[in-house]
Amino acid sequence: MKSGIVKISIVFVMLFTTPIILPITAFNIENTNMVYEYYNYQKMTALLQTLQSQNPDIMKLESYGKTYEGREIWVVKISDNVDIDEKEPGVLFMGAHHGNEIPSYESLLFFINYTLSNYTKVDRVRNVVDNTQIFVIPMVNPDGVEYTLNSEEWRKNREPNYDGSGTIVSYGVDLNRNYDFKWDLLEIFPSLYGGKWIASPDSWGFRGETPFSEKETTAVKNVVEQHLINISLSYHTYGEFITYPWTDNSGRTPDEDLFVSVGEGICSINNYELYGTENTVIPRPGGTLGTSENWLYATQGILSFTIEICKTRAPTNPATVYEYCSTHVEVNLYVCERAADIANNGPPRVMQYSSTLPKCFSLIHQFLSCVSNT
């Protein structure tokens, strides 16, 4: 990533052209001292534009807005009739909500290229593309990624935060805390939801002043609301585990069996841990607010998962990069196949949960505020 780091051209070619069934040891790169260099925004853009020009019948590249620093928020669509919104099951893959989690987008670039390269060669890939609408936002937070690659590790986007006088006091919002679901719970239970952590503009977890205040989360919202999506995977690093709603309480969703079925299927491929909820009789508040998975499921009826790939934030060993990229090609193909299954058997049984709190909670909040001020 810094000057002096060598791009591994041979390994890079293997990452995007080698069938995923080949074992990593076949490439004899397990014990090299070479360092893998991740894509930056400019090279990713060039790659996506080239892939679109080479595969115009099955790939479409579209911008859903620009970031504060002027970078396009690219969305890739892959389907056999790519210019038509068909009534086929849809899958959304997202990477790099957090700018310092760079393997999350690299794995999706691998998946895009693998799918396009093997559409006419591998029956499974062709079946997925012909029967699914695949949407990929590889780099939700390109400003944060670029800051990480060129300056220092950076989680948030780069939108300035101002005080009451209009002076910039800090930069950035944690995009995966900016989605609109139960936003007001922080005011009622600040200690249960990391009040200082997500409410302070100086914090790495700052959620923003209002839900969907950021251009990047608005772009995700627009993609979801304009297309039929059945399942979503949001890639992060690190820890090698998978989560699904709810992230804000200990209760289970109405679709627990379905979440577990899909989640265990993913785990059978990548050998990760699947983390659900405790299923207490009365859901206990606490956890994380503003996540994409809660909003996607509760308000859009999308079976949504977060996958924390890798054992470290950004591994640089080429063999390690190949391993997690190739493994999650398998995961993504599996999820596309499950999307078709879910669509054929009806959508998830999801209530349209309100993103605002019931009146009783607002009254409780007012009461607690009065008590705390006496």
Short mmCIF file of the C-alpha atoms (twelve columns), coordinates in Angstrom:
data_MODEL
# 
_entry.id   MODEL 
# 
loop_
_atom_site.group_PDB 
_atom_site.id 
_atom_site.type_symbol 
_atom_site.label_atom_id 
_atom_site.label_alt_id 
_atom_site.label_comp_id 
_atom_site.label_asym_id 
_atom_site.label_seq_id 
_atom_site.Cartn_x 
_atom_site.Cartn_y 
_atom_site.Cartn_z 
_atom_site.pdbx_PDB_model_num 
ATOM 1   C CA . MET A 1   0.000   0.000   0.000   1 
ATOM 2   C CA . LYS A 2   2.934   2.368   0.696   1 
ATOM 3   C CA . SER A 3   5.771   2.950   -1.730  1 
ATOM 4   C CA . GLY A 4   8.109   -0.006  -1.844  1 
ATOM 5   C CA . ILE A 5   5.328   -2.578  -1.644  1 
ATOM 6   C CA . VAL A 6   5.486   -4.787  -4.707  1 
ATOM 7   C CA . LYS A 7   2.422   -5.791  -6.656  1 
ATOM 8   C CA . ILE A 8   2.424   -9.513  -7.153  1 
ATOM 9   C CA . SER A 9   1.494   -9.670  -10.806 1 
ATOM 10  C CA . ILE A 10  1.540   -13.448 -11.158 1 
ATOM 11  C CA . VAL A 11  -0.516  -13.979 -8.027  1 
ATOM 12  C CA . PHE A 12  -2.887  -11.205 -9.055  1 
ATOM 13  C CA . VAL A 13  -3.560  -12.910 -12.369 1 
ATOM 14  C CA . MET A 14  -4.185  -16.177 -10.540 1 
ATOM 15  C CA . LEU A 15  -6.664  -14.474 -8.221  1 
ATOM 16  C CA . PHE A 16  -8.841  -13.432 -11.108 1 
ATOM 17  C CA . THR A 17  -8.417  -16.314 -13.556 1 
ATOM 18  C CA . THR A 18  -7.818  -19.560 -11.692 1 
ATOM 19  C CA . PRO A 19  -10.808 -21.845 -11.048 1 
ATOM 20  C CA . ILE A 20  -11.617 -21.798 -7.358  1 
ATOM 21  C CA . ILE A 21  -11.516 -25.574 -7.082  1 
ATOM 22  C CA . LEU A 22  -7.725  -25.636 -7.362  1 
ATOM 23  C CA . PRO A 23  -5.883  -25.916 -4.054  1 
ATOM 24  C CA . ILE A 24  -3.826  -22.986 -2.916  1 
ATOM 25  C CA . THR A 25  -0.763  -25.164 -2.458  1 
ATOM 26  C CA . ALA A 26  -0.709  -25.822 -6.187  1 
ATOM 27  C CA . PHE A 27  0.616   -22.307 -6.747  1 
ATOM 28  C CA . ASN A 28  3.660   -22.712 -4.552  1 
ATOM 29  C CA . ILE A 29  3.235   -19.279 -2.963  1 
ATOM 30  C CA . GLU A 30  2.612   -20.345 0.614   1 
ATOM 31  C CA . ASN A 31  5.985   -19.285 1.995   1 
ATOM 32  C CA . THR A 32  6.866   -16.224 -0.048  1 
ATOM 33  C CA . ASN A 33  7.963   -12.938 1.491   1 
ATOM 34  C CA . MET A 34  6.092   -10.954 -1.144  1 
ATOM 35  C CA . VAL A 35  3.329   -8.563  -0.110  1 
ATOM 36  C CA . TYR A 36  -0.043  -8.291  -1.813  1 
ATOM 37  C CA . GLU A 37  -1.129  -4.790  -2.763  1 
ATOM 38  C CA . TYR A 38  -4.859  -4.121  -2.658  1 
ATOM 39  C CA . TYR A 39  -6.792  -2.199  -5.273  1 
ATOM 40  C CA . ASN A 40  -7.288  1.503   -4.705  1 
ATOM 41  C CA . TYR A 41  -10.326 3.428   -5.931  1 
ATOM 42  C CA . GLN A 42  -8.762  4.527   -9.217  1 
ATOM 43  C CA . LYS A 43  -7.589  1.038   -10.177 1 
ATOM 44  C CA . MET A 44  -10.912 -0.454  -9.119  1 
ATOM 45  C CA . THR A 45  -12.758 2.025   -11.321 1 
ATOM 46  C CA . ALA A 46  -10.538 1.205   -14.282 1 
ATOM 47  C CA . LEU A 47  -11.064 -2.521  -13.702 1 
ATOM 48  C CA . LEU A 48  -14.851 -2.204  -13.497 1 
ATOM 49  C CA . GLN A 49  -15.010 -0.058  -16.627 1 
ATOM 50  C CA . THR A 50  -12.875 -2.575  -18.515 1 
ATOM 51  C CA . LEU A 51  -15.007 -5.484  -17.356 1 
ATOM 52  C CA . GLN A 52  -18.158 -3.715  -18.442 1 
ATOM 53  C CA . SER A 53  -16.749 -3.021  -21.897 1 
ATOM 54  C CA . GLN A 54  -15.756 -6.682  -22.219 1 
ATOM 55  C CA . ASN A 55  -19.063 -8.060  -20.901 1 
ATOM 56  C CA . PRO A 56  -21.802 -5.586  -21.907 1 
ATOM 57  C CA . ASP A 57  -24.477 -8.282  -22.182 1 
ATOM 58  C CA . ILE A 58  -24.229 -9.411  -18.555 1 
ATOM 59  C CA . MET A 59  -22.626 -6.525  -16.637 1 
ATOM 60  C CA . LYS A 60  -23.789 -2.978  -16.046 1 
ATOM 61  C CA . LEU A 61  -21.810 -0.333  -14.140 1 
ATOM 62  C CA . GLU A 62  -23.716 2.603   -12.693 1 
ATOM 63  C CA . SER A 63  -22.957 5.389   -10.222 1 
ATOM 64  C CA . TYR A 64  -25.457 6.000   -7.439  1 
ATOM 65  C CA . GLY A 65  -23.956 9.306   -6.404  1 
ATOM 66  C CA . LYS A 66  -20.688 10.894  -5.403  1 
ATOM 67  C CA . THR A 67  -18.940 11.037  -2.057  1 
ATOM 68  C CA . TYR A 68  -17.907 14.226  -0.275  1 
ATOM 69  C CA . GLU A 69  -14.511 14.030  -1.985  1 
ATOM 70  C CA . GLY A 70  -16.106 13.481  -5.390  1 
ATOM 71  C CA . ARG A 71  -15.679 9.734   -5.928  1 
ATOM 72  C CA . GLU A 72  -18.397 7.737   -7.650  1 
ATOM 73  C CA . ILE A 73  -20.288 5.174   -5.577  1 
ATOM 74  C CA . TRP A 74  -20.182 2.349   -8.098  1 
ATOM 75  C CA . VAL A 75  -22.870 -0.313  -8.318  1 
ATOM 76  C CA . VAL A 76  -22.348 -3.383  -10.494 1 
ATOM 77  C CA . LYS A 77  -25.272 -5.377  -11.821 1 
ATOM 78  C CA . ILE A 78  -24.710 -8.861  -13.238 1 
ATOM 79  C CA . SER A 79  -27.560 -10.683 -14.964 1 
ATOM 80  C CA . ASP A 80  -28.346 -12.282 -18.299 1 
ATOM 81  C CA . ASN A 81  -30.686 -9.427  -19.269 1 
ATOM 82  C CA . VAL A 82  -28.706 -6.777  -17.528 1 
ATOM 83  C CA . ASP A 83  -30.621 -3.750  -18.843 1 
ATOM 84  C CA . ILE A 84  -33.986 -5.112  -17.711 1 
ATOM 85  C CA . ASP A 85  -35.351 -5.322  -14.176 1 
ATOM 86  C CA . GLU A 86  -36.649 -8.872  -14.280 1 
ATOM 87  C CA . LYS A 87  -38.806 -10.596 -11.704 1 
ATOM 88  C CA . GLU A 88  -35.894 -12.747 -10.649 1 
ATOM 89  C CA . PRO A 89  -34.526 -13.120 -7.138  1 
ATOM 90  C CA . GLY A 90  -32.008 -10.443 -6.249  1 
ATOM 91  C CA . VAL A 91  -28.860 -10.495 -4.173  1 
ATOM 92  C CA . LEU A 92  -26.945 -7.503  -2.829  1 
ATOM 93  C CA . PHE A 93  -23.260 -7.744  -1.918  1 
ATOM 94  C CA . MET A 94  -21.537 -4.823  -0.196  1 
ATOM 95  C CA . GLY A 95  -17.965 -4.150  0.859   1 
ATOM 96  C CA . ALA A 96  -15.985 -1.429  2.624   1 
ATOM 97  C CA . HIS A 97  -18.599 0.284   4.749   1 
ATOM 98  C CA . HIS A 98  -15.482 0.900   6.813   1 
ATOM 99  C CA . GLY A 99  -12.515 2.360   4.976   1 
ATOM 100 C CA . ASN A 100 -9.878  0.350   6.834   1 
ATOM 101 C CA . GLU A 101 -11.495 -3.016  6.034   1 
ATOM 102 C CA . ILE A 102 -9.960  -3.309  2.603   1 
ATOM 103 C CA . PRO A 103 -10.246 -7.098  2.097   1 
ATOM 104 C CA . SER A 104 -14.019 -6.656  2.109   1 
ATOM 105 C CA . TYR A 105 -14.006 -4.996  -1.309  1 
ATOM 106 C CA . GLU A 106 -11.107 -7.002  -2.726  1 
ATOM 107 C CA . SER A 107 -13.082 -10.214 -2.294  1 
ATOM 108 C CA . LEU A 108 -16.007 -8.698  -4.196  1 
ATOM 109 C CA . LEU A 109 -13.793 -7.583  -7.077  1 
ATOM 110 C CA . PHE A 110 -12.545 -11.171 -7.214  1 
ATOM 111 C CA . PHE A 111 -16.153 -12.413 -7.293  1 
ATOM 112 C CA . ILE A 112 -17.187 -10.002 -10.047 1 
ATOM 113 C CA . ASN A 113 -14.273 -10.948 -12.248 1 
ATOM 114 C CA . TYR A 114 -14.612 -14.667 -11.574 1 
ATOM 115 C CA . THR A 115 -18.324 -14.626 -12.427 1 
ATOM 116 C CA . LEU A 116 -17.838 -12.735 -15.680 1 
ATOM 117 C CA . SER A 117 -14.819 -14.823 -16.719 1 
ATOM 118 C CA . ASN A 118 -16.604 -18.117 -16.119 1 
ATOM 119 C CA . TYR A 119 -20.093 -17.339 -17.373 1 
ATOM 120 C CA . THR A 120 -19.582 -19.360 -20.548 1 
ATOM 121 C CA . LYS A 121 -17.307 -21.971 -18.929 1 
ATOM 122 C CA . VAL A 122 -18.931 -23.098 -15.682 1 
ATOM 123 C CA . ASP A 123 -22.546 -24.294 -15.648 1 
ATOM 124 C CA . ARG A 124 -23.079 -23.254 -12.046 1 
ATOM 125 C CA . VAL A 125 -22.012 -19.689 -12.775 1 
ATOM 126 C CA . ARG A 126 -24.203 -19.513 -15.874 1 
ATOM 127 C CA . ASN A 127 -27.225 -20.813 -13.938 1 
ATOM 128 C CA . VAL A 128 -26.710 -18.207 -11.221 1 
ATOM 129 C CA . VAL A 129 -26.344 -15.330 -13.680 1 
ATOM 130 C CA . ASP A 130 -29.275 -16.484 -15.827 1 
ATOM 131 C CA . ASN A 131 -31.636 -16.873 -12.871 1 
ATOM 132 C CA . THR A 132 -30.579 -14.133 -10.475 1 
ATOM 133 C CA . GLN A 133 -30.078 -10.383 -10.465 1 
ATOM 134 C CA . ILE A 134 -26.794 -9.696  -8.682  1 
ATOM 135 C CA . PHE A 135 -26.001 -6.225  -7.353  1 
ATOM 136 C CA . VAL A 136 -22.550 -5.446  -5.971  1 
ATOM 137 C CA . ILE A 137 -21.412 -2.268  -4.227  1 
ATOM 138 C CA . PRO A 138 -17.771 -3.243  -3.794  1 
ATOM 139 C CA . MET A 139 -16.633 -0.012  -2.153  1 
ATOM 140 C CA . VAL A 140 -19.400 1.692   -0.177  1 
ATOM 141 C CA . ASN A 141 -16.882 4.080   1.391   1 
ATOM 142 C CA . PRO A 142 -14.253 4.984   -1.238  1 
ATOM 143 C CA . ASP A 143 -13.121 8.139   0.590   1 
ATOM 144 C CA . GLY A 144 -12.339 6.150   3.722   1 
ATOM 145 C CA . VAL A 145 -10.530 3.511   1.691   1 
ATOM 146 C CA . GLU A 146 -8.351  6.070   -0.053  1 
ATOM 147 C CA . TYR A 147 -7.476  7.770   3.217   1 
ATOM 148 C CA . THR A 148 -6.495  4.393   4.647   1 
ATOM 149 C CA . LEU A 149 -4.313  3.522   1.665   1 
ATOM 150 C CA . ASN A 150 -2.625  6.906   1.399   1 
ATOM 151 C CA . SER A 151 -2.477  8.324   4.914   1 
ATOM 152 C CA . GLU A 152 -3.573  6.322   7.951   1 
ATOM 153 C CA . GLU A 153 -6.089  3.683   8.917   1 
ATOM 154 C CA . TRP A 154 -9.538  5.278   8.728   1 
ATOM 155 C CA . ARG A 155 -12.912 3.680   9.533   1 
ATOM 156 C CA . LYS A 156 -15.430 6.433   8.731   1 
ATOM 157 C CA . ASN A 157 -16.134 8.408   5.586   1 
ATOM 158 C CA . ARG A 158 -14.505 11.846  5.167   1 
ATOM 159 C CA . GLU A 159 -17.509 14.150  5.474   1 
ATOM 160 C CA . PRO A 160 -16.685 17.091  7.789   1 
ATOM 161 C CA . ASN A 161 -18.536 17.464  11.095  1 
ATOM 162 C CA . TYR A 162 -19.285 21.032  12.194  1 
ATOM 163 C CA . ASP A 163 -20.051 22.724  15.497  1 
ATOM 164 C CA . GLY A 164 -22.793 25.312  15.970  1 
ATOM 165 C CA . SER A 165 -20.622 28.096  14.565  1 
ATOM 166 C CA . GLY A 166 -19.877 26.226  11.354  1 
ATOM 167 C CA . THR A 167 -16.340 25.274  12.325  1 
ATOM 168 C CA . ILE A 168 -15.095 21.817  11.332  1 
ATOM 169 C CA . VAL A 169 -14.507 19.836  14.531  1 
ATOM 170 C CA . SER A 170 -13.829 16.389  13.075  1 
ATOM 171 C CA . TYR A 171 -14.252 14.249  9.991   1 
ATOM 172 C CA . GLY A 172 -16.391 11.275  9.189   1 
ATOM 173 C CA . VAL A 173 -19.424 9.180   10.026  1 
ATOM 174 C CA . ASP A 174 -19.435 5.448   10.660  1 
ATOM 175 C CA . LEU A 175 -21.624 4.404   7.752   1 
ATOM 176 C CA . ASN A 176 -22.696 1.159   9.401   1 
ATOM 177 C CA . ARG A 177 -24.267 3.159   12.244  1 
ATOM 178 C CA . ASN A 178 -26.153 5.548   9.940   1 
ATOM 179 C CA . TYR A 179 -29.109 3.379   8.856   1 
ATOM 180 C CA . ASP A 180 -32.610 4.304   9.966   1 
ATOM 181 C CA . PHE A 181 -33.938 1.753   12.405  1 
ATOM 182 C CA . LYS A 182 -34.801 2.473   16.068  1 
ATOM 183 C CA . TRP A 183 -32.612 5.554   15.867  1 
ATOM 184 C CA . ASP A 184 -34.101 7.086   19.034  1 
ATOM 185 C CA . LEU A 185 -33.192 4.153   21.280  1 
ATOM 186 C CA . LEU A 186 -29.824 5.767   21.922  1 
ATOM 187 C CA . GLU A 187 -31.527 8.606   23.767  1 
ATOM 188 C CA . ILE A 188 -33.462 6.217   26.011  1 
ATOM 189 C CA . PHE A 189 -30.712 3.677   26.714  1 
ATOM 190 C CA . PRO A 190 -27.415 5.483   26.016  1 
ATOM 191 C CA . SER A 191 -25.347 3.189   28.214  1 
ATOM 192 C CA . LEU A 192 -26.685 0.076   26.451  1 
ATOM 193 C CA . TYR A 193 -25.803 1.317   22.990  1 
ATOM 194 C CA . GLY A 194 -22.415 2.970   23.507  1 
ATOM 195 C CA . GLY A 195 -23.762 6.489   23.829  1 
ATOM 196 C CA . LYS A 196 -20.449 8.352   23.848  1 
ATOM 197 C CA . TRP A 197 -19.023 6.022   21.225  1 
ATOM 198 C CA . ILE A 198 -21.654 6.593   18.546  1 
ATOM 199 C CA . ALA A 199 -22.896 10.078  19.511  1 
ATOM 200 C CA . SER A 200 -19.568 11.921  19.598  1 
ATOM 201 C CA . PRO A 201 -18.264 13.343  16.299  1 
ATOM 202 C CA . ASP A 202 -14.719 12.654  17.489  1 
ATOM 203 C CA . SER A 203 -15.413 8.938   17.835  1 
ATOM 204 C CA . TRP A 204 -14.596 6.339   15.217  1 
ATOM 205 C CA . GLY A 205 -18.126 5.028   15.699  1 
ATOM 206 C CA . PHE A 206 -19.955 8.363   15.236  1 
ATOM 207 C CA . ARG A 207 -23.322 7.604   13.656  1 
ATOM 208 C CA . GLY A 208 -24.065 11.052  12.222  1 
ATOM 209 C CA . GLU A 209 -26.625 13.669  13.146  1 
ATOM 210 C CA . THR A 210 -29.569 11.970  11.435  1 
ATOM 211 C CA . PRO A 211 -30.242 8.594   9.772   1 
ATOM 212 C CA . PHE A 212 -29.191 8.424   6.127   1 
ATOM 213 C CA . SER A 213 -27.373 11.732  6.504   1 
ATOM 214 C CA . GLU A 214 -24.517 10.394  4.364   1 
ATOM 215 C CA . LYS A 215 -24.274 10.151  0.605   1 
ATOM 216 C CA . GLU A 216 -22.982 6.575   0.833   1 
ATOM 217 C CA . THR A 217 -25.844 5.162   2.925   1 
ATOM 218 C CA . THR A 218 -28.334 7.069   0.779   1 
ATOM 219 C CA . ALA A 219 -26.852 5.321   -2.249  1 
ATOM 220 C CA . VAL A 220 -27.394 1.920   -0.620  1 
ATOM 221 C CA . LYS A 221 -30.958 2.934   0.253   1 
ATOM 222 C CA . ASN A 222 -31.660 3.937   -3.342  1 
ATOM 223 C CA . VAL A 223 -30.309 0.662   -4.731  1 
ATOM 224 C CA . VAL A 224 -32.453 -1.361  -2.363  1 
ATOM 225 C CA . GLU A 225 -35.616 0.637   -2.931  1 
ATOM 226 C CA . GLN A 226 -35.271 0.559   -6.713  1 
ATOM 227 C CA . HIS A 227 -34.656 -3.161  -7.112  1 
ATOM 228 C CA . LEU A 228 -36.014 -6.453  -5.834  1 
ATOM 229 C CA . ILE A 229 -33.519 -7.855  -3.327  1 
ATOM 230 C CA . ASN A 230 -34.032 -11.096 -1.366  1 
ATOM 231 C CA . ILE A 231 -30.690 -11.568 0.403   1 
ATOM 232 C CA . SER A 232 -27.853 -9.244  1.311   1 
ATOM 233 C CA . LEU A 233 -24.285 -9.941  2.431   1 
ATOM 234 C CA . SER A 234 -22.249 -7.083  3.834   1 
ATOM 235 C CA . TYR A 235 -18.544 -7.891  4.011   1 
ATOM 236 C CA . HIS A 236 -16.361 -6.551  6.825   1 
ATOM 237 C CA . THR A 237 -13.108 -7.499  8.546   1 
ATOM 238 C CA . TYR A 238 -12.204 -9.195  10.738  1 
ATOM 239 C CA . GLY A 239 -12.842 -12.217 13.015  1 
ATOM 240 C CA . GLU A 240 -14.221 -15.014 10.808  1 
ATOM 241 C CA . PHE A 241 -17.818 -14.919 11.992  1 
ATOM 242 C CA . ILE A 242 -21.298 -14.171 10.646  1 
ATOM 243 C CA . THR A 243 -24.104 -12.134 12.225  1 
ATOM 244 C CA . TYR A 244 -27.729 -11.408 11.380  1 
ATOM 245 C CA . PRO A 245 -30.590 -9.441  13.013  1 
ATOM 246 C CA . TRP A 246 -31.172 -8.389  15.559  1 
ATOM 247 C CA . THR A 247 -28.085 -6.399  16.484  1 
ATOM 248 C CA . ASP A 248 -29.931 -4.138  18.951  1 
ATOM 249 C CA . ASN A 249 -31.628 -6.623  21.291  1 
ATOM 250 C CA . SER A 250 -31.619 -10.245 22.457  1 
ATOM 251 C CA . GLY A 251 -34.819 -11.305 20.681  1 
ATOM 252 C CA . ARG A 252 -35.142 -13.528 17.643  1 
ATOM 253 C CA . THR A 253 -36.598 -12.552 14.297  1 
ATOM 254 C CA . PRO A 254 -39.775 -14.086 12.848  1 
ATOM 255 C CA . ASP A 255 -37.491 -15.801 10.330  1 
ATOM 256 C CA . GLU A 256 -34.977 -17.362 12.692  1 
ATOM 257 C CA . ASP A 257 -35.112 -20.794 11.047  1 
ATOM 258 C CA . LEU A 258 -34.464 -19.281 7.640   1 
ATOM 259 C CA . PHE A 259 -31.578 -17.156 8.914   1 
ATOM 260 C CA . VAL A 260 -30.031 -20.183 10.593  1 
ATOM 261 C CA . SER A 261 -30.493 -22.382 7.518   1 
ATOM 262 C CA . VAL A 262 -28.764 -19.913 5.198   1 
ATOM 263 C CA . GLY A 263 -26.166 -18.979 7.808   1 
ATOM 264 C CA . GLU A 264 -25.218 -22.584 8.492   1 
ATOM 265 C CA . GLY A 265 -24.944 -23.163 4.761   1 
ATOM 266 C CA . ILE A 266 -22.442 -20.322 4.533   1 
ATOM 267 C CA . CYS A 267 -20.548 -21.675 7.542   1 
ATOM 268 C CA . SER A 268 -20.271 -25.077 5.885   1 
ATOM 269 C CA . ILE A 269 -18.254 -23.351 3.146   1 
ATOM 270 C CA . ASN A 270 -16.052 -20.916 5.057   1 
ATOM 271 C CA . ASN A 271 -15.974 -22.645 8.469   1 
ATOM 272 C CA . TYR A 272 -16.893 -19.425 10.276  1 
ATOM 273 C CA . GLU A 273 -18.923 -19.056 13.469  1 
ATOM 274 C CA . LEU A 274 -22.605 -18.116 13.167  1 
ATOM 275 C CA . TYR A 275 -23.721 -15.697 15.884  1 
ATOM 276 C CA . GLY A 276 -27.453 -15.358 16.515  1 
ATOM 277 C CA . THR A 277 -29.325 -13.913 19.479  1 
ATOM 278 C CA . GLU A 278 -29.905 -15.223 22.983  1 
ATOM 279 C CA . ASN A 279 -33.675 -15.502 22.467  1 
ATOM 280 C CA . THR A 280 -34.703 -14.166 25.879  1 
ATOM 281 C CA . VAL A 281 -38.424 -14.310 26.696  1 
ATOM 282 C CA . ILE A 282 -38.540 -10.520 26.823  1 
ATOM 283 C CA . PRO A 283 -36.073 -9.045  24.311  1 
ATOM 284 C CA . ARG A 284 -33.374 -7.246  26.248  1 
ATOM 285 C CA . PRO A 285 -32.129 -3.981  24.693  1 
ATOM 286 C CA . GLY A 286 -28.456 -3.540  24.021  1 
ATOM 287 C CA . GLY A 287 -25.979 -3.971  21.206  1 
ATOM 288 C CA . THR A 288 -25.484 -1.980  18.030  1 
ATOM 289 C CA . LEU A 289 -27.839 0.535   16.443  1 
ATOM 290 C CA . GLY A 290 -27.891 1.826   12.889  1 
ATOM 291 C CA . THR A 291 -26.559 -1.263  11.111  1 
ATOM 292 C CA . SER A 292 -27.391 -2.108  7.531   1 
ATOM 293 C CA . GLU A 293 -28.552 -5.620  8.415   1 
ATOM 294 C CA . ASN A 294 -31.242 -4.424  10.846  1 
ATOM 295 C CA . TRP A 295 -32.578 -1.793  8.442   1 
ATOM 296 C CA . LEU A 296 -32.500 -4.115  5.434   1 
ATOM 297 C CA . TYR A 297 -34.428 -6.835  7.212   1 
ATOM 298 C CA . ALA A 298 -36.853 -4.789  9.287   1 
ATOM 299 C CA . THR A 299 -37.941 -2.250  6.701   1 
ATOM 300 C CA . GLN A 300 -37.212 -3.943  3.362   1 
ATOM 301 C CA . GLY A 301 -37.852 -7.623  4.051   1 
ATOM 302 C CA . ILE A 302 -34.337 -8.637  3.007   1 
ATOM 303 C CA . LEU A 303 -32.576 -11.566 4.624   1 
ATOM 304 C CA . SER A 304 -29.413 -9.724  5.637   1 
ATOM 305 C CA . PHE A 305 -26.080 -10.972 6.951   1 
ATOM 306 C CA . THR A 306 -22.755 -9.452  7.912   1 
ATOM 307 C CA . ILE A 307 -19.636 -11.532 7.283   1 
ATOM 308 C CA . GLU A 308 -16.424 -10.627 9.078   1 
ATOM 309 C CA . ILE A 309 -13.761 -12.205 6.891   1 
ATOM 310 C CA . CYS A 310 -10.069 -12.784 7.685   1 
ATOM 311 C CA . LYS A 311 -8.198  -13.320 10.926  1 
ATOM 312 C CA . THR A 312 -6.584  -9.889  10.692  1 
ATOM 313 C CA . ARG A 313 -7.719  -6.504  9.397   1 
ATOM 314 C CA . ALA A 314 -5.865  -6.640  6.077   1 
ATOM 315 C CA . PRO A 315 -3.619  -9.646  5.436   1 
ATOM 316 C CA . THR A 316 -0.842  -9.108  2.907   1 
ATOM 317 C CA . ASN A 317 0.303   -12.670 2.265   1 
ATOM 318 C CA . PRO A 318 -0.757  -13.515 -1.328  1 
ATOM 319 C CA . ALA A 319 -1.769  -17.061 -0.369  1 
ATOM 320 C CA . THR A 320 -4.042  -15.737 2.374   1 
ATOM 321 C CA . VAL A 321 -5.635  -13.232 0.016   1 
ATOM 322 C CA . TYR A 322 -6.267  -15.967 -2.536  1 
ATOM 323 C CA . GLU A 323 -7.766  -18.242 0.092   1 
ATOM 324 C CA . TYR A 324 -10.373 -15.843 1.444   1 
ATOM 325 C CA . CYS A 325 -11.266 -14.525 -2.023  1 
ATOM 326 C CA . SER A 326 -11.750 -17.982 -3.530  1 
ATOM 327 C CA . THR A 327 -13.681 -19.257 -0.512  1 
ATOM 328 C CA . HIS A 328 -16.138 -16.399 -0.697  1 
ATOM 329 C CA . VAL A 329 -16.752 -16.874 -4.380  1 
ATOM 330 C CA . GLU A 330 -18.262 -20.183 -3.253  1 
ATOM 331 C CA . VAL A 331 -20.190 -18.400 -0.494  1 
ATOM 332 C CA . ASN A 332 -21.587 -15.825 -2.906  1 
ATOM 333 C CA . LEU A 333 -22.677 -18.418 -5.445  1 
ATOM 334 C CA . TYR A 334 -24.403 -20.364 -2.683  1 
ATOM 335 C CA . VAL A 335 -26.235 -17.254 -1.500  1 
ATOM 336 C CA . CYS A 336 -27.396 -16.532 -5.048  1 
ATOM 337 C CA . GLU A 337 -28.792 -20.049 -5.254  1 
ATOM 338 C CA . ARG A 338 -30.585 -19.654 -1.926  1 
ATOM 339 C CA . ALA A 339 -32.092 -16.376 -3.135  1 
ATOM 340 C CA . ALA A 340 -33.863 -18.302 -5.868  1 
ATOM 341 C CA . ASP A 341 -35.100 -20.835 -3.323  1 
ATOM 342 C CA . ILE A 342 -36.447 -18.097 -1.041  1 
ATOM 343 C CA . ALA A 343 -38.136 -16.269 -3.897  1 
ATOM 344 C CA . ASN A 344 -39.853 -19.456 -5.071  1 
ATOM 345 C CA . ASN A 345 -41.164 -20.226 -1.594  1 
ATOM 346 C CA . GLY A 346 -42.341 -16.753 -0.702  1 
ATOM 347 C CA . PRO A 347 -40.623 -13.760 0.894   1 
ATOM 348 C CA . PRO A 348 -39.500 -13.758 4.526   1 
ATOM 349 C CA . ARG A 349 -42.326 -13.225 7.014   1 
ATOM 350 C CA . VAL A 350 -41.243 -9.727  7.957   1 
ATOM 351 C CA . MET A 351 -43.311 -7.085  9.668   1 
ATOM 352 C CA . GLN A 352 -42.630 -3.589  8.417   1 
ATOM 353 C CA . TYR A 353 -41.084 -2.377  11.643  1 
ATOM 354 C CA . SER A 354 -41.230 1.340   12.214  1 
ATOM 355 C CA . SER A 355 -37.925 3.162   12.293  1 
ATOM 356 C CA . THR A 356 -39.308 5.492   14.970  1 
ATOM 357 C CA . LEU A 357 -40.146 4.559   18.527  1 
ATOM 358 C CA . PRO A 358 -43.689 3.998   19.791  1 
ATOM 359 C CA . LYS A 359 -45.261 6.902   21.668  1 
ATOM 360 C CA . CYS A 360 -44.883 5.086   25.016  1 
ATOM 361 C CA . PHE A 361 -41.097 5.044   24.587  1 
ATOM 362 C CA . SER A 362 -41.093 8.747   23.767  1 
ATOM 363 C CA . LEU A 363 -43.012 9.411   26.967  1 
ATOM 364 C CA . ILE A 364 -40.539 7.264   28.930  1 
ATOM 365 C CA . HIS A 365 -37.704 9.220   27.392  1 
ATOM 366 C CA . GLN A 366 -39.315 12.524  28.417  1 
ATOM 367 C CA . PHE A 367 -39.856 11.245  31.950  1 
ATOM 368 C CA . LEU A 368 -36.261 10.033  32.294  1 
ATOM 369 C CA . SER A 369 -34.999 13.349  30.965  1 
ATOM 370 C CA . CYS A 370 -37.021 15.227  33.571  1 
ATOM 371 C CA . VAL A 371 -35.753 12.961  36.350  1 
ATOM 372 C CA . SER A 372 -32.140 13.351  35.279  1 
ATOM 373 C CA . ASN A 373 -32.501 17.148  35.285  1 
ATOM 374 C CA . THR A 374 -33.915 17.388  38.809  1 
# 
